[in-house]
Amino acid sequence: MINNVINIDVDYAAMGVKPSPRQTTLTTYILEEQNILSSENKKRPAVIVCPGGGYGFTSPREAEPIAMKYCAAGFHAFVLDYSITPSAWPAATCELSKAVAYVRKIADANNIDKNKIFVCGFSAGGHLAASIGVHFNHPDVLKFSGVAEGENRPAGVILGYPVITGELERTHQGTINNFVGGREEVRPLASLENYVTENTPNMFIWHTFADNAVPVISSLRLANALEAKGVKFELHIYPNGVHGLSTGDEITCTKEGCVPAVTNWMDMSIRWINEF
């Protein structure tokens, strides 16, 4: 496996936002060429993972464990440790934009199918992944990430218990506030369900009804918006389970324990990718 750490830089000053307190990085989990040469399908999908953390940190439980599961399925994987507060829109979205374009740029040299680059996010990382899904062609995203329109559009988006809506009392307000960064004119951009178009990538979404941190209404509103625009999606709502389950098994158990009923989301998302 090719395991490198790539710096992803954006110009915070040009964006008019405060800099992140840490360097943004993209960690690679690229399958070695000798391990896939015998396969009839040498070009493999790639998944860029965006961990959650309310835009205040990035959770390790939703980073490498997810990447390794996708690698075990025969995909290449990447983990983006994106900008966090006090940085705000559009910094993290621009970083993910650059990450998608970077993976597409190195695709031919690394047996990556450039038409099958996916983003996967959890909680606030789900908000980020969905943001590139609906805002990939936003003028600020294109301008400040320095990519041509289309280079940063993922083939599909995988979302685990994502923050989507910005409506007060129906969302994780800390995530939305960190995305906004004190600029009220930005707040409408945080309600991602309002920006779905016919060109939004297909999505795979899962959530639990019992999630008290990020209400399930976020996923339901996104699904409704996708349906209204004719964008294909797959939605799974599990009845039980706290927020932040990640894989749901012994690898990433929360302090409340594992939830075996949700662990099949990973296999279903792998099947979903393979259907592209």
C-alpha positions as a printed Julia matrix, in Angstrom:
276×3 Matrix{Float64}:
   0.0     0.0     0.0
   1.22    3.47   -0.87
   0.75    5.52    2.28
   1.73    9.18    1.86
   0.59   12.45    3.41
  -0.08   15.27    0.94
  -0.51   18.89    2.01
  -3.65   20.56    0.67
  -3.25   24.35    0.76
  -5.8    27.1     0.25
  -5.5    30.88    0.55
  -7.5    31.76    3.69
  -6.81   35.47    3.32
  -8.16   35.55   -0.23
 -11.3    33.8     1.01
 -11.71   36.29    3.84
 -11.72   33.6     6.53
  -9.5    32.84    9.48
  -6.84   30.19    8.96
  -7.25   26.69   10.32
  -5.1    25.91   13.38
  -3.51   22.97   11.55
  -2.26   21.95    8.13
  -4.85   20.3     5.92
  -3.64   16.92    4.68
  -4.74   14.14    2.37
  -3.46   10.72    3.49
  -3.24    8.14    0.71
  -4.11    4.45    0.95
  -3.34    3.45   -2.62
  -3.26   -0.23   -3.51
   0.13   -1.42   -4.73
   0.23   -2.11   -8.46
   1.59   -5.64   -8.04
  -1.45   -6.55   -5.97
  -3.95   -5.73   -8.72
  -2.04   -6.59  -11.9
  -3.59  -10.06  -12.06
  -7.08   -8.61  -11.95
  -9.1    -8.07  -15.12
 -10.19   -4.73  -13.65
  -6.96   -2.86  -12.92
  -8.59    0.56  -12.69
 -10.22    0.74   -9.28
 -12.63    3.2    -7.65
 -11.28    5.63   -5.05
 -13.02    6.87   -1.91
 -12.05   10.12   -0.17
 -13.08    9.92    3.5
 -14.08   13.0     5.5
 -14.26   12.26    9.24
 -16.77   14.02   11.48
 -16.15   16.33   14.41
 -18.45   19.33   14.11
 -15.84   21.23   12.05
 -13.97   21.46   15.37
 -11.77   18.37   14.96
 -11.66   15.24   12.8
 -12.49   11.95   14.46
  -9.9     9.16   14.01
 -12.73    6.61   14.41
 -14.17    7.83   11.09
 -10.87    8.05    9.25
  -8.41    5.17    8.79
 -10.85    2.41    9.86
 -13.17    3.46    7.03
 -10.31    3.78    4.54
  -9.03    0.31    5.38
 -12.48   -1.25    4.9
 -12.69    0.25    1.43
  -9.15   -0.89    0.62
 -10.11   -4.42    1.71
 -12.93   -4.23   -0.84
 -10.39   -3.54   -3.59
 -10.74    0.25   -3.71
  -8.15    2.95   -3.24
  -8.84    5.25   -0.31
  -7.83    8.68    0.98
  -8.5    10.52    4.24
  -8.9    14.3     4.25
  -8.06   16.13    7.49
  -9.72   19.38    6.48
  -9.86   22.89    7.93
 -11.56   23.32   11.28
 -12.8    26.31   13.26
 -12.05   29.22   13.29
 -11.78   28.58    9.57
 -15.17   28.54    7.85
 -16.88   28.39    4.44
 -15.56   27.97    1.82
 -12.21   26.67    3.12
 -13.0    23.01    3.85
 -15.14   22.68    0.72
 -12.31   24.12   -1.37
  -9.9    21.64    0.21
 -12.17   18.74   -0.68
 -12.53   20.22   -4.16
  -8.75   20.21   -4.52
  -8.56   16.67   -3.1
 -11.02   15.3    -5.68
  -9.13   17.06   -8.47
  -5.8    15.75   -7.11
  -7.01   12.15   -7.06
  -8.32   12.57  -10.6
  -4.92   14.01  -11.67
  -2.95   11.04  -10.31
  -5.49    8.47  -11.45
  -3.73    7.11  -14.52
  -0.44    6.62  -12.7
  -2.06    4.77   -9.8
  -4.67    2.49  -11.37
  -7.52    4.74  -10.24
 -10.67    4.96  -12.32
 -11.0     8.74  -12.71
 -14.72    8.33  -13.41
 -15.26    6.55  -10.09
 -13.96    8.96   -7.46
 -16.31    9.05   -4.48
 -16.45   11.1    -1.3
 -17.61    9.63    2.0
 -18.37   11.69    5.1
 -19.73   11.33    8.61
 -21.66   13.89   10.66
 -19.93   17.23    9.93
 -17.73   15.34    7.46
 -21.01   14.29    5.87
 -21.94   17.94    5.65
 -18.63   18.56    3.9
 -19.03   15.6     1.53
 -22.57   16.7     0.69
 -21.29   20.27    0.26
 -18.99   19.27   -2.57
 -21.92   17.3    -3.98
 -24.14   20.38   -4.22
 -21.59   23.23   -4.29
 -18.89   21.74   -6.57
 -19.65   24.38   -9.19
 -20.13   27.3    -6.77
 -18.05   30.25   -8.05
 -16.14   30.61   -4.77
 -15.3    26.9    -4.66
 -13.97   26.94   -8.22
 -12.09   30.2    -7.72
 -10.39   29.43   -4.42
  -9.64   25.77   -5.09
  -8.22   26.65   -8.49
  -9.83   23.78  -10.36
 -11.84   23.7   -13.56
 -15.54   22.94  -13.29
 -16.08   19.19  -13.4
 -12.62   18.23  -12.14
 -13.9    18.36   -8.57
 -17.27   16.65   -9.08
 -17.36   13.24   -7.4
 -19.05   10.31   -9.08
 -21.08    9.69   -5.95
 -21.41   10.69   -2.31
 -21.64    8.36    0.71
 -23.06    9.9     3.88
 -23.21    8.52    7.42
 -25.53   10.38    9.83
 -24.79   13.66    8.0
 -25.58   17.18    9.1
 -27.56   18.58    6.17
 -30.17   21.11    7.18
 -29.32   24.36    8.92
 -32.75   24.87   10.44
 -32.6    25.83   14.11
 -33.77   23.06   16.48
 -33.57   20.49   13.65
 -29.81   20.25   13.26
 -26.46   20.09   15.06
 -26.11   23.8    15.62
 -22.4    23.67   16.5
 -21.58   22.23   13.09
 -23.62   24.87   11.31
 -22.15   27.71   13.37
 -18.61   26.55   12.63
 -19.42   26.31    8.92
 -20.81   29.87    8.98
 -17.93   31.31   11.01
 -19.92   34.28   12.26
 -20.91   35.54    8.8
 -24.68   35.45    8.64
 -24.7    35.97    4.89
 -23.14   32.49    4.61
 -25.8    30.73    6.7
 -28.17   29.92    3.8
 -25.38   27.92    2.11
 -25.31   25.56    5.1
 -28.78   24.15    4.35
 -27.57   21.81    1.65
 -30.96   20.35    0.78
 -31.81   23.67   -0.83
 -28.99   23.41   -3.39
 -29.66   19.99   -4.9
 -29.91   20.14   -8.71
 -30.28   17.63  -11.52
 -26.46   17.6   -11.72
 -25.93   16.62   -8.08
 -24.1    13.26   -7.84
 -25.97   10.12   -6.78
 -25.91    9.53   -3.03
 -25.87    6.68   -0.52
 -27.18    7.8     2.88
 -27.54    6.07    6.23
 -28.69    7.33    9.62
 -30.33    6.09   12.82
 -33.75    7.17   13.99
 -32.44    7.34   17.57
 -29.64    9.82   16.75
 -30.08   12.64   19.29
 -27.07   14.67   18.14
 -27.9    14.99   14.44
 -31.64   14.44   13.94
 -32.6    12.04   11.17
 -34.57   14.85    9.51
 -31.31   15.9     7.82
 -31.1    12.7     5.83
 -34.83   12.68    5.12
 -34.78   16.24    3.78
 -31.8    15.47    1.58
 -33.53   12.37    0.21
 -36.66   14.39   -0.54
 -34.6    17.03   -2.34
 -32.8    14.39   -4.41
 -36.08   12.75   -5.36
 -37.54   16.08   -6.4
 -34.65   16.65   -8.82
 -34.55   13.09  -10.15
 -31.18   12.27   -8.58
 -30.78    8.6    -7.67
 -30.11    7.77   -4.04
 -30.12    4.88   -1.6
 -31.33    5.6     1.95
 -31.13    3.38    5.04
 -32.66    4.4     8.37
 -31.85    2.1    11.28
 -34.16    2.32   14.31
 -31.5     2.16   17.04
 -28.01    3.52   17.6
 -26.37    6.65   18.96
 -24.6     9.27   16.89
 -21.09    8.57   15.61
 -21.27    4.81   15.08
 -18.71    4.7    12.26
 -18.39    1.01   11.31
 -20.59    0.02   14.25
 -18.39   -2.95   15.14
 -15.52   -3.75   17.52
 -13.1    -1.64   15.49
 -14.88    1.63   16.3
 -17.32    0.89   19.16
 -18.6     3.96   21.0
 -18.6     4.1    24.79
 -22.23    2.96   24.59
 -21.09   -0.18   22.79
 -21.37   -1.69   19.31
 -24.54   -1.78   17.23
 -24.32   -4.92   15.06
 -27.53   -4.03   13.2
 -25.88   -1.08   11.41
 -22.64   -2.77   10.36
 -24.06   -3.83    7.01
 -24.03   -0.23    5.77
 -20.42   -0.7     4.71
 -21.1    -3.78    2.6
 -24.1    -2.06    1.04
 -22.04    1.02    0.17
 -19.38   -1.21   -1.43
 -22.07   -2.91   -3.5
 -23.44    0.54   -4.4
 -20.02    1.71   -5.64
 -19.56   -1.47   -7.66
 -22.85   -0.8    -9.46
 -21.47    2.41  -11.05
